[in-house]
């Protein structure tokens, strides 16, 4: 058994609305010698530039506690120079309440709604929604911003050759 076609992975990562979008790119994030997750970016157009709807799916390759995921989100925002407003703190609290601890093989999928809000899905289905287009932009900036920490992975994700 190998690759990405494992039925266990497929069933945990299946989000119908994500599957209907067109793939822009994919990458694997490894830090030191640990594989952390596989990431796939999809949009309604198959391109990031002309997209009206974006979706990011992270397929975890190791167990990670939800608090660590949220803390990393805050650290990456600070690294990108995103001002940590009261609203950002509230979003982080919302994520802490929403996100599960992930196990190897679990996925968390962000699907951008028509309003630009962030709807999250996990192994057990819909996790919740953050009703802010600013949150969606700031969250996706961790992976998509030109100043993203992981340049090679960012380029693979957005389809830069």
Kinemage of the C-alpha trace (Angstrom):
@kinemage 1
@onewidth
@group {chain A} dominant
@subgroup {mainchain}
@vectorlist {calphas} color= white
{ca unk a 1} P 0.000 0.000 0.000
{ca unk a 2} L 1.408 3.407 -0.871
{ca unk a 3} L 0.802 6.762 -2.424
{ca unk a 4} L -2.246 8.899 -1.870
{ca unk a 5} L -4.897 6.383 -2.935
{ca unk a 6} L -5.334 4.753 0.470
{ca unk a 7} L -9.079 4.391 1.134
{ca unk a 8} L -8.593 5.537 4.735
{ca unk a 9} L -7.013 8.789 3.589
{ca unk a 10} L -9.548 9.340 0.838
{ca unk a 11} L -12.533 8.915 3.150
{ca unk a 12} L -11.117 11.314 5.752
{ca unk a 13} L -10.268 13.953 3.155
{ca unk a 14} L -13.399 13.841 1.055
{ca unk a 15} L -15.106 17.235 0.943
{ca unk a 16} L -17.503 17.312 -2.004
{ca unk a 17} L -17.214 21.067 -2.590
{ca unk a 18} L -13.395 20.772 -2.617
{ca unk a 19} L -13.505 17.916 -5.119
{ca unk a 20} L -15.512 20.011 -7.609
{ca unk a 21} L -12.814 22.715 -7.763
{ca unk a 22} L -9.792 22.660 -10.097
{ca unk a 23} L -6.318 21.903 -8.774
{ca unk a 24} L -3.837 24.785 -8.848
{ca unk a 25} L -0.938 22.965 -7.187
{ca unk a 26} L 0.197 20.675 -4.401
{ca unk a 27} L 3.224 20.296 -2.180
{ca unk a 28} L 4.605 18.401 0.810
{ca unk a 29} L 5.865 20.338 3.807
{ca unk a 30} L 8.796 18.720 5.569
{ca unk a 31} L 10.590 20.394 8.458
{ca unk a 32} L 14.024 18.996 9.166
{ca unk a 33} L 13.458 15.284 8.581
{ca unk a 34} L 9.762 15.201 9.533
{ca unk a 35} L 7.024 15.147 6.929
{ca unk a 36} L 4.319 17.429 8.342
{ca unk a 37} L 1.547 17.543 5.727
{ca unk a 38} L 0.628 17.422 2.072
{ca unk a 39} L -1.141 20.565 0.889
{ca unk a 40} L -3.348 21.029 -2.147
{ca unk a 41} L -4.746 24.335 -3.406
{ca unk a 42} L -7.827 24.407 -5.604
{ca unk a 43} L -9.884 27.242 -7.080
{ca unk a 44} L -12.967 27.615 -9.205
{ca unk a 45} L -10.766 28.480 -12.226
{ca unk a 46} L -7.666 26.327 -11.677
{ca unk a 47} L -5.641 29.534 -11.304
{ca unk a 48} L -4.957 31.647 -8.239
{ca unk a 49} L -4.968 34.969 -10.124
{ca unk a 50} L -8.506 34.746 -11.500
{ca unk a 51} L -10.037 32.779 -8.620
{ca unk a 52} L -13.293 33.771 -6.969
{ca unk a 53} L -13.235 30.734 -4.699
{ca unk a 54} L -10.173 29.229 -3.048
{ca unk a 55} L -9.793 26.023 -1.081
{ca unk a 56} L -6.809 24.584 0.776
{ca unk a 57} L -6.605 21.032 2.026
{ca unk a 58} L -3.918 19.910 4.465
{ca unk a 59} L -3.448 16.142 4.776
{ca unk a 60} L -1.467 15.541 7.945
{ca unk a 61} L 1.406 13.069 7.958
{ca unk a 62} L 1.875 13.124 11.733
{ca unk a 63} L -0.157 13.686 14.899
{ca unk a 64} L -0.422 17.354 15.914
{ca unk a 65} L -2.403 18.884 18.779
{ca unk a 66} L -4.987 21.524 17.843
{ca unk a 67} L -3.363 24.079 20.169
{ca unk a 68} L -0.059 23.644 18.304
{ca unk a 69} L -1.836 24.247 14.973
{ca unk a 70} L -3.389 27.454 16.309
{ca unk a 71} L -0.121 28.639 17.895
{ca unk a 72} L 1.643 28.079 14.566
{ca unk a 73} L -1.053 30.123 12.808
{ca unk a 74} L -0.366 33.045 15.183
{ca unk a 75} L 3.414 32.695 14.760
{ca unk a 76} L 3.129 32.722 10.953
{ca unk a 77} L 0.851 35.785 11.020
{ca unk a 78} L 3.380 37.627 13.160
{ca unk a 79} L 6.207 36.530 10.860
{ca unk a 80} L 4.272 37.878 7.848
{ca unk a 81} L 3.791 41.220 9.614
{ca unk a 82} L 0.038 40.764 10.053
{ca unk a 83} L -1.039 42.933 12.983
{ca unk a 84} L -2.509 40.807 15.762
{ca unk a 85} L -5.691 42.786 16.439
{ca unk a 86} L -8.362 41.859 18.980
{ca unk a 87} L -10.234 40.360 16.033
{ca unk a 88} L -7.251 38.123 15.184
{ca unk a 89} L -7.116 36.968 18.823
{ca unk a 90} L -10.833 36.124 18.635
{ca unk a 91} L -10.268 34.145 15.424
{ca unk a 92} L -7.482 32.172 17.098
{ca unk a 93} L -9.836 31.405 20.011
{ca unk a 94} L -12.488 30.333 17.498
{ca unk a 95} L -9.966 27.997 15.826
{ca unk a 96} L -9.006 26.526 19.217
{ca unk a 97} L -12.676 25.714 19.822
{ca unk a 98} L -13.203 24.436 16.275
{ca unk a 99} L -10.182 22.379 15.276
{ca unk a 100} L -9.586 18.842 16.500
{ca unk a 101} L -6.238 17.322 17.371
{ca unk a 102} L -5.128 15.757 14.091
{ca unk a 103} L -3.818 12.250 13.689
{ca unk a 104} L -1.705 10.972 10.835
{ca unk a 105} L -4.028 10.650 7.826
{ca unk a 106} L -6.479 13.352 8.990
{ca unk a 107} L -7.240 16.369 6.821
{ca unk a 108} L -8.369 19.889 7.528
{ca unk a 109} L -9.893 21.654 4.544
{ca unk a 110} L -10.622 25.371 4.229
{ca unk a 111} L -13.298 26.166 1.682
{ca unk a 112} L -13.883 29.832 0.846
{ca unk a 113} L -17.602 30.669 0.693
{ca unk a 114} L -19.245 33.027 -1.802
{ca unk a 115} L -18.977 35.746 0.873
{ca unk a 116} L -15.230 35.111 1.229
{ca unk a 117} L -15.647 33.469 4.628
{ca unk a 118} L -13.658 30.419 5.755
{ca unk a 119} L -15.562 27.175 6.230
{ca unk a 120} L -13.474 24.371 7.768
{ca unk a 121} L -13.954 20.640 7.379
{ca unk a 122} L -12.218 17.858 9.290
{ca unk a 123} L -12.309 14.071 9.548
{ca unk a 124} L -15.829 14.144 11.041
{ca unk a 125} L -17.294 16.671 8.581
{ca unk a 126} L -17.897 20.399 8.924
{ca unk a 127} L -15.981 21.948 11.832
{ca unk a 128} L -17.301 25.504 11.639
{ca unk a 129} L -17.012 28.817 9.854
{ca unk a 130} L -15.227 32.097 10.501
{ca unk a 131} L -17.375 34.812 8.977
{ca unk a 132} L -14.648 37.160 7.809
{ca unk a 133} L -13.061 37.612 4.402
{ca unk a 134} L -10.103 39.263 6.174
{ca unk a 135} L -9.544 36.080 8.197
{ca unk a 136} L -9.652 33.995 5.006
{ca unk a 137} L -7.072 36.235 3.308
{ca unk a 138} L -4.809 36.314 6.372
{ca unk a 139} L -5.077 32.569 6.947
{ca unk a 140} L -4.307 31.677 3.328
{ca unk a 141} L -1.420 34.172 3.321
{ca unk a 142} L 0.508 31.682 5.482
{ca unk a 143} L 0.802 29.500 2.363
{ca unk a 144} L 0.186 31.909 -0.523
{ca unk a 145} L 1.910 35.186 0.379
{ca unk a 146} L 5.128 35.998 -1.510
{ca unk a 147} L 6.808 36.227 1.910
{ca unk a 148} L 5.611 32.788 3.007
{ca unk a 149} L 8.215 30.979 5.104
{ca unk a 150} L 8.437 28.010 2.720
{ca unk a 151} L 9.153 29.501 -0.731
{ca unk a 152} L 9.574 26.281 -2.732
{ca unk a 153} L 6.392 24.805 -1.264
{ca unk a 154} L 4.502 28.060 -1.897
{ca unk a 155} L 5.565 28.047 -5.534
{ca unk a 156} L 4.476 24.410 -5.948
{ca unk a 157} L 1.145 25.182 -4.313
{ca unk a 158} L 0.335 28.170 -6.529
{ca unk a 159} L 1.531 26.405 -9.676
{ca unk a 160} L 4.679 28.447 -10.367
{ca unk a 161} L 7.003 26.444 -12.583
